[in-house]
Amino acid sequence: MYVIAKRFAFSASHVIGGLAAGHPCGRLHGHNYEVEVELRRPALDVTGFVRDFHELAALKAFIDATLDHRHLNDVLGHDRTTTEVLAKWLYDWCKERWPETAAVRVGETPRSWAEYRP
């Protein structure tokens, strides 16, 4: 199995709803997020790629236009703006474009991340 991955970054704010009173994530706050998309194929294409990294620039353009310096509650249209939910949302976007998408990982700090992998 061949695997490639590419990382992208953005900054955004959010408020997670449904948390206990006083939970810090229930207050307005933000993160410098990292998004990593992973693609897998059992065989390479005729060029020798899983997918040309250049094609993944579409994800950077989407992140820059949709997520960067935005309020995630507004973007997603609800208050379940956890990294887990964001990872699945971005996975669905990627999978629709690149069938070999295997996972999306979203980090909200250098030491904490969530991943969606079906």
Backbone as CSV, one residue per row, in Angstrom:
resi,resn,N_x,N_y,N_z,CA_x,CA_y,CA_z,C_x,C_y,C_z
1,MET,0.856,-1.180,0.000,0.000,0.000,0.000,0.898,1.239,0.000
2,TYR,0.594,2.161,-0.886,1.307,3.435,-0.950,0.496,4.486,-0.206
3,VAL,1.176,5.325,0.542,0.513,6.345,1.351,1.223,7.676,1.146
4,ILE,0.437,8.722,0.943,0.969,10.081,0.958,0.127,10.901,1.935
5,ALA,0.694,11.996,2.409,-0.033,12.903,3.292,0.476,14.315,3.056
6,LYS,-0.392,15.264,3.289,-0.019,16.673,3.168,-0.715,17.453,4.267
7,ARG,0.015,18.441,4.822,-0.517,19.261,5.915,-0.809,20.674,5.456
8,PHE,-1.834,21.219,6.098,-2.254,22.592,5.854,-2.554,23.233,7.200
9,ALA,-2.546,24.547,7.264,-2.783,25.239,8.535,-3.803,26.353,8.350
10,PHE,-4.525,26.614,9.436,-5.434,27.758,9.458,-5.688,28.147,10.910
11,SER,-6.178,29.348,11.103,-6.560,29.843,12.425,-8.047,30.137,12.421
12,ALA,-8.719,29.769,13.521,-10.161,30.002,13.600,-10.603,30.008,15.052
13,SER,-11.776,30.584,15.274,-12.378,30.597,16.609,-13.577,29.663,16.625
14,HIS,-14.007,29.319,17.833,-15.227,28.540,17.988,-15.647,28.531,19.444
15,VAL,-16.876,28.063,19.662,-17.442,27.822,20.983,-18.111,26.457,20.887
16,ILE,-17.765,25.543,21.774,-18.381,24.217,21.756,-19.592,24.247,22.675
17,GLY,-20.749,23.909,22.133,-21.975,23.912,22.916,-22.179,22.615,23.673
18,GLY,-23.070,22.657,24.650,-23.458,21.462,25.385,-22.496,21.023,26.464
19,LEU,-21.544,21.839,26.791,-20.570,21.495,27.831,-21.045,21.953,29.199
20,ALA,-20.488,21.378,30.216,-20.823,21.772,31.591,-20.460,23.243,31.817
21,ALA,-21.235,23.887,32.669,-20.968,25.287,32.999,-19.533,25.426,33.492
22,GLY,-18.861,26.443,33.003,-17.495,26.696,33.425,-16.434,25.967,32.616
23,HIS,-16.829,25.065,31.729,-15.836,24.369,30.897,-15.175,25.398,29.982
24,PRO,-13.849,25.436,29.915,-13.177,26.474,29.123,-13.512,26.437,27.637
25,CYS,-13.852,25.281,27.097,-14.160,25.202,25.667,-15.576,25.689,25.351
26,GLY,-16.353,25.967,26.384,-17.671,26.549,26.201,-17.613,28.057,26.027
27,ARG,-16.428,28.613,26.203,-16.216,30.050,25.977,-15.602,30.257,24.593
28,LEU,-15.774,31.441,24.064,-15.163,31.792,22.790,-13.648,31.656,22.911
29,HIS,-13.058,30.894,22.007,-11.603,30.731,21.978,-11.203,30.315,20.564
30,GLY,-9.914,30.223,20.324,-9.448,29.863,18.993,-8.225,28.980,19.037
31,HIS,-7.885,28.473,17.870,-6.727,27.598,17.722,-6.007,27.927,16.421
32,ASN,-4.743,27.571,16.379,-3.988,27.516,15.138,-4.012,26.045,14.721
33,TYR,-4.958,25.713,13.876,-5.213,24.329,13.490,-4.211,23.846,12.445
34,GLU,-3.965,22.537,12.476,-3.261,21.853,11.395,-4.179,20.758,10.872
35,VAL,-4.271,20.659,9.570,-5.069,19.628,8.908,-4.116,18.775,8.089
36,GLU,-4.223,17.469,8.260,-3.423,16.548,7.452,-4.360,15.585,6.738
37,VAL,-4.237,15.525,5.425,-5.019,14.580,4.634,-4.093,13.435,4.227
38,GLU,-4.601,12.216,4.363,-3.834,11.023,3.993,-4.558,10.298,2.866
39,LEU,-3.815,9.948,1.838,-4.361,9.218,0.700,-3.597,7.909,0.547
40,ARG,-4.325,6.833,0.187,-3.729,5.493,0.044,-4.198,4.842,-1.249
41,ARG,-3.263,4.114,-1.860,-3.595,3.294,-3.035,-2.707,2.059,-3.030
42,PRO,-3.257,0.939,-3.451,-2.440,-0.264,-3.511,-1.429,-0.233,-4.656
43,ALA,-1.709,0.561,-5.696,-0.805,0.669,-6.836,-0.704,2.135,-7.247
44,LEU,0.415,2.488,-7.806,0.618,3.861,-8.274,-0.028,4.065,-9.639
45,ASP,-0.341,5.312,-9.957,-0.881,5.602,-11.280,0.252,5.520,-12.316
46,VAL,-0.070,5.804,-13.557,0.928,5.659,-14.630,2.110,6.609,-14.473
47,THR,1.922,7.693,-13.750,3.001,8.648,-13.514,3.884,8.240,-12.344
48,GLY,3.353,7.354,-11.486,4.096,6.946,-10.299,3.625,7.624,-9.035
49,PHE,2.412,8.170,-9.072,1.842,8.873,-7.933,0.701,8.081,-7.296
50,VAL,0.494,8.299,-6.005,-0.792,7.981,-5.382,-1.774,9.036,-5.874
51,ARG,-1.366,10.280,-5.755,-2.088,11.448,-6.255,-1.031,12.543,-6.351
52,ASP,-1.054,13.325,-7.393,-0.112,14.427,-7.542,-0.336,15.421,-6.405
53,PHE,0.701,15.699,-5.622,0.574,16.654,-4.513,0.011,17.990,-4.990
54,HIS,0.318,18.357,-6.214,-0.171,19.631,-6.754,-1.699,19.697,-6.726
55,GLU,-2.363,18.568,-6.940,-3.827,18.545,-6.918,-4.389,18.857,-5.534
56,LEU,-3.605,18.576,-4.498,-4.075,18.819,-3.134,-4.112,20.308,-2.785
57,ALA,-3.602,21.140,-3.675,-3.707,22.590,-3.479,-5.169,23.017,-3.385
58,ALA,-6.070,22.225,-3.952,-7.499,22.538,-3.853,-7.962,22.533,-2.404
59,LEU,-7.382,21.657,-1.582,-7.746,21.642,-0.163,-7.240,22.906,0.522
60,LYS,-6.039,23.339,0.189,-5.527,24.583,0.765,-6.431,25.757,0.383
61,ALA,-6.843,25.812,-0.869,-7.719,26.899,-1.317,-9.054,26.848,-0.573
62,PHE,-9.610,25.648,-0.383,-10.865,25.503,0.344,-10.708,25.946,1.799
63,ILE,-9.648,25.503,2.445,-9.396,25.888,3.841,-9.226,27.394,3.959
64,ASP,-8.428,27.976,3.061,-8.197,29.422,3.115,-9.484,30.211,2.914
65,ALA,-10.321,29.763,1.998,-11.554,30.496,1.680,-12.668,30.249,2.692
66,THR,-12.686,29.073,3.311,-13.831,28.667,4.125,-13.575,28.708,5.624
67,LEU,-12.357,28.375,6.045,-12.080,28.201,7.471,-11.136,29.239,8.072
68,ASP,-10.159,29.679,7.308,-9.113,30.527,7.884,-9.654,31.867,8.365
69,HIS,-9.349,32.170,9.623,-9.796,33.403,10.278,-11.316,33.563,10.236
70,ARG,-11.993,32.429,10.471,-13.459,32.403,10.538,-13.881,31.881,11.905
71,HIS,-15.167,32.001,12.171,-15.765,31.448,13.382,-16.421,30.126,12.971
72,LEU,-15.902,29.007,13.461,-16.344,27.692,12.993,-17.825,27.428,13.236
73,ASN,-18.391,28.005,14.274,-19.827,27.836,14.511,-20.630,28.387,13.328
74,ASP,-20.175,29.497,12.757,-20.846,30.074,11.594,-20.618,29.209,10.348
75,VAL,-19.398,28.735,10.175,-19.069,27.935,8.994,-19.853,26.622,8.987
76,LEU,-19.857,25.921,10.112,-20.521,24.614,10.178,-22.020,24.730,10.440
77,GLY,-22.463,25.875,10.947,-23.880,26.096,11.165,-24.434,25.454,12.424
78,HIS,-23.560,25.105,13.374,-23.990,24.518,14.644,-22.880,24.713,15.676
79,ASP,-23.136,24.246,16.904,-22.147,24.448,17.971,-21.388,23.173,18.344
80,ARG,-21.466,22.146,17.514,-20.659,20.933,17.718,-19.384,21.066,16.894
81,THR,-18.553,22.007,17.263,-17.377,22.364,16.472,-16.104,21.742,17.038
82,THR,-16.208,20.487,17.446,-15.043,19.782,17.976,-14.092,19.417,16.841
83,THR,-12.865,19.085,17.190,-11.918,18.655,16.158,-12.376,17.354,15.507
84,GLU,-13.075,16.498,16.261,-13.596,15.252,15.690,-14.598,15.540,14.571
85,VAL,-15.517,16.466,14.839,-16.529,16.835,13.844,-15.868,17.502,12.644
86,LEU,-14.909,18.361,12.900,-14.199,19.047,11.819,-13.414,18.051,10.957
87,ALA,-12.800,17.054,11.577,-12.058,16.042,10.821,-12.981,15.276,9.876
88,LYS,-14.157,14.905,10.341,-15.119,14.179,9.492,-15.635,15.067,8.367
89,TRP,-15.919,16.308,8.678,-16.411,17.260,7.681,-15.379,17.443,6.563
90,LEU,-14.117,17.603,6.938,-13.060,17.756,5.940,-12.798,16.443,5.196
91,TYR,-12.906,15.320,5.894,-12.764,14.021,5.228,-13.804,13.894,4.108
92,ASP,-15.052,14.207,4.405,-16.113,14.101,3.403,-15.814,14.978,2.188
93,TRP,-15.311,16.189,2.446,-14.961,17.094,1.346,-13.871,16.472,0.485
94,CYS,-12.846,15.939,1.120,-11.716,15.339,0.393,-12.135,14.079,-0.355
95,LYS,-12.879,13.213,0.295,-13.267,11.928,-0.294,-14.091,12.128,-1.561
96,GLU,-14.902,13.169,-1.566,-15.712,13.482,-2.742,-14.830,13.819,-3.944
97,ARG,-13.655,14.389,-3.707,-12.758,14.798,-4.777,-11.688,13.758,-5.099
98,TRP,-11.214,13.088,-4.061,-10.110,12.147,-4.208,-10.511,10.818,-3.572
99,PRO,-10.933,9.851,-4.351,-11.430,8.585,-3.804,-10.418,7.843,-2.941
100,GLU,-9.147,8.106,-3.133,-8.126,7.419,-2.341,-7.888,8.051,-0.973
101,THR,-8.706,9.045,-0.608,-8.605,9.647,0.729,-8.862,8.569,1.770
102,ALA,-7.919,8.433,2.706,-8.019,7.403,3.747,-8.339,7.991,5.114
103,ALA,-7.883,9.218,5.368,-8.090,9.817,6.688,-7.821,11.313,6.618
104,VAL,-8.418,12.016,7.574,-8.094,13.422,7.801,-7.866,13.588,9.291
105,ARG,-6.779,14.242,9.616,-6.410,14.524,11.006,-6.432,16.036,11.196
106,VAL,-7.022,16.470,12.301,-7.077,17.896,12.628,-6.454,18.079,13.997
107,GLY,-5.434,18.915,14.060,-4.783,19.230,15.322,-5.156,20.630,15.755
108,GLU,-5.505,20.759,17.032,-5.823,22.100,17.542,-4.691,22.664,18.390
109,THR,-3.782,21.806,18.811,-2.542,22.221,19.465,-1.457,21.280,18.945
110,PRO,-0.199,21.586,19.190,0.861,20.668,18.743,0.775,19.277,19.383
111,ARG,0.041,19.141,20.498,-0.004,17.859,21.196,-1.386,17.208,21.231
112,SER,-2.385,17.809,20.576,-3.714,17.199,20.591,-4.341,17.272,19.207
113,TRP,-4.918,16.140,18.801,-5.512,16.060,17.476,-6.638,15.029,17.479
114,ALA,-7.459,15.113,16.448,-8.519,14.133,16.215,-8.394,13.687,14.773
115,GLU,-8.776,12.450,14.530,-8.668,11.904,13.190,-9.957,11.191,12.830
116,TYR,-10.391,11.367,11.565,-11.489,10.559,11.055,-10.904,9.620,10.017
117,ARG,-11.136,8.333,10.234,-10.678,7.279,9.328,-11.780,6.220,9.306
118,PRO,-12.515,6.092,8.189,-13.619,5.121,8.193,-13.127,3.680,8.312
